[in-house]
Amino acid sequence: MADNLTDSPRPPISSPASVNLGAPQGGDQPQDVNAAARARRQRQNLTAARMRQQQDLSGMVIDETGTRIRDKFYKFLSEYEDEDGSLYYAQELQAMEEAESTTMNINWEHIINNYSDLADMIQCDYYRFEPFLRQAVTNYVRENKPNYVESDADSGSGQEKEFYLSIINFNVRYNLRELTTDKVGQLCVFSATVTRTTEVRPELVFGTFECNACGKLAKNIAQQFKYTEPTVCSDPQCGN
C-alpha cells in the first residue's frame, strides 16, 4: 500500500563509518588517528550544514511540494526491496561505486507499483521536481556511502560530486510528432530517427551571482531557458 504523499520523513543526517580510536600501536598512529577523527568531524559538520541549507527559508521562496517529493523519494530509495527481500537501491549504489558512476538507475515500475501518487507527480511535472529527486539521490549516497559522495574523501575538503538519476522502463512512449506543447515539463519517452547532428555547445544550467549592495553570493540559481538572475538578495537584511 502506497503511503500518503504528505508523509514527509525528516531528511537524512549522515553517519560516516566510525574510525578506530583505540590505543596506538605504532609510532606514527596517534597523528593518523587524530587526522582521521578531524576529517570525520569535518564531514559530519559539512553534512549538517548542507541539510540546513536545504531547509533554509531566509529570503527564498521554498517549494514545499518539491520538499515532500524529495523526502518521499528518499524513503522509496531506502525502503524498496526486491523479490529476495534485499534493499534494491543499496545494491544499485554498490554497482555505482564499483563503476565509479554518479548516475543511479531508477526502475519506473518500482515507483508506479508502490508509490503511485509519487509517480503521478513526477510524471506530470518532472522538470520542476528533478532537482529535488537529485537531492534525494545525493542524500541517499551521503547516508549510505559518505566517503563516495565526496570528490576527494581523503582530503576532507567537503567538495561533493554531482549525482543524477536515469529512469528506465518508463511505460509511456510517444512518436516525435506527438510531443506537443502540453508535454513540456513532463516525463516523456519518444522514438525518432536522427538524421543530422550539430555542434554541441555549453549551456549555463546554474549560476552564481553577487549582490551589488551587500556582496553576498547567491549560488545555484537555475536558469529558466534564458539568462536568469535572482529577483531578490538571499540576505533578508539587505532588501536589494
N, C-alpha and C positions, 0 to 999 in steps of 0.2 A: 504494500500500500504506500503510495507516494505521500510524503509529508507536505503540509501546507507551506506555501512559499513564504508566509510570514514568520515561519520558524527560522530565526536568524541566530545561529550559534556565534559565540564570541570568536573573533579572529584568532588564529593560532599564534602562540608565542614560542619562538624557537628554543629548543632544549638541546644544545650541542652535546655530543658524546663526552662524558666526563673523562678527564685525564688522570693518570696515576700520580697521586700526590703523596705516595708513601715515602719511606725513608730512602735517602740517596744511597746508590750502590756504587757509584764511581766518582772520580774526582771532579768531573765537569757536570754531573747530573743536576745539582741544585740550581744552576743557572738555566739549564734546559727546562726543568720543571717550572721555575718561575716564569720563564718566557712563554711556556705553553699555557700557564694559568692566566697570564695577562692577555694573551691572544684570545683565550676562551671568554674572559670577561668582556673584552672589547667587542667580540662578535655578539654576545648577549645584549650589550648596550646598544649596538647598532641596530640589532633586530627590533628591540623595544622602541627605538626612535623611529624606525620605518613604520611600525604598526601604528604609532601615534600619528605619524604624518598621514597615513591613510584615512584617519578619522579626524584630522584637523579641520575645524569648521571656520577658522578665522578668515574673514573676508572672502570666502569662497562659497559658491552655490554647490551643495552636495546632492548628488543623485542618490537618494535613499533607496530607490528601487534597484539601482545598479549595485549598491552595497549589499542588499539582500541577495541579489543574484550571485555575487561573489561568495558570500558565506554559504549559500546553498550548494553552489558548485564545489566549493572546498569540501563540504560534508559528503557530497557524492563521491569525490575522489578518495576520500578517507575511508568510506564505508562499503563501496561496491565490491561484492565478492563474486568470483566465477563459480562454475558448477562444482568445483572441488572445495569450495569454502575458503579459497585463498584470496587475499586482497589483490584484485586485478591490477590496480594502478600503482601499487607498490612494486609489482613485477615490471610494469611498464617503465617506472622510474629507474629500476635497476638496469633495464635494457638501454635506457637513455644514457646512463652514466657509462656503461661499457662501450657504447658507440660514440661517446663524447658529443652527444646531441643536446640541443636546447629546445627541441620540439617534442611535445607529448602528443601521441596519437590518441584521440578520444573516439570511442565507438559510439556513434549516434544511437544505435539500438539499445545500448545500455541506459542512455538517458531517457529516451522516449518510453521505454518499457517500465521504468521505475520512478521517474520524476517527470511525468507528462506535463505538469504545469511549468516546470523549468524549461522543458524542451520547447513548449509553445512560445514562451517569451524570448528565448534565444533565437528561434527561427524567425519570428516576426520582426525583431529589432536587433539583429546581430551586430550591425555597425556600432550601435550605441553601447552594447554590453560587452563587446570583445575586449576592451581594456580591463574590465572587471574580471572576466574569465582568465585573462593572463595574470592578473594579480593573484587569483586563486591558485593557479599553477605554481607561481613563484612561492607563495606561502606554503604550499604542499611540499615543494622541493626543500625549502628552508627548514620546515619542521622535521622532515624525514632524512634529509642528507645535507646538513648545514654546511659541510665543507664543499660540497659540489656547487652550491649556489653562488659561491664567491669565485671571482675570476682568478684570484691567486690566494688560495686559502692559507698558504704558508706565510705570506707577508703580513696578514692581519689588516690589510688596507680597508677591507669592508666594501670594495667595489664589487657589485653584483652583476651576474650575467643577465642578459635579456632572455626570458623564456616565452615560448609561443605554444599554440595548440593547433593541431591539424585534425579536423573532424572527418572520419571515414564512415562508410556505409550509410551515408545520408540517403533517405528514401524518396526524395522528390527530385526529379531530373527534368530540365527544360531544354527545348531547342533554342538556338540563339535568337530566332525571331520572336520567341515568347517572352524574352526579357524586356518587358515594358516598364514604364516609369513606376508603376505600383510595386515593382520588385526592388526598387532602390533601398538599400539598407538591410534587406532581408538576407537570410542564409539560403544560397541557391547553388545548385549543381547544374551545369549545362553541357551540351555536346555541340561541337563545332569542328570545322576543318580550318587549320591555319594555312593561309595562302601566301602571307607576306609578313615579314618582321621588320621592325625599325630599331634604331639605336636606343639602347636603354640609358636614360638619363636619371641623375639622382633626384629624389623627391624629399622635400622637407616635411617630416611627419610630426615631430615635436620640436618646439623652440624654447630657448631660454631668453628672458627679457629682463632688462634692468629698469627700475622705476627712475624717471628723470628727477623726481622730487626728493626721495629718501635714499635711493640707491639700492633698495632691496631687490634681490633676484627672484623672479617668478619662473620656475622650472617646469618642464614637461607640459608646455601649452600646446594642446593638439591643434593642428592646422585643419580647418574646415574646407578642404578642397581649394583654398586660396591662402595667401599670406594673412595670418590671423594673430593679432596682438591681444593681450589680456585687456579686458574692459576696465578693471579697477586694480589698484595695488593690493597685494596679498596682506599687507600690514594694515590692520584696522585703524591704527592711529595715524596713518598717513593721509588718507582721504583723497588721494590723487586718482 
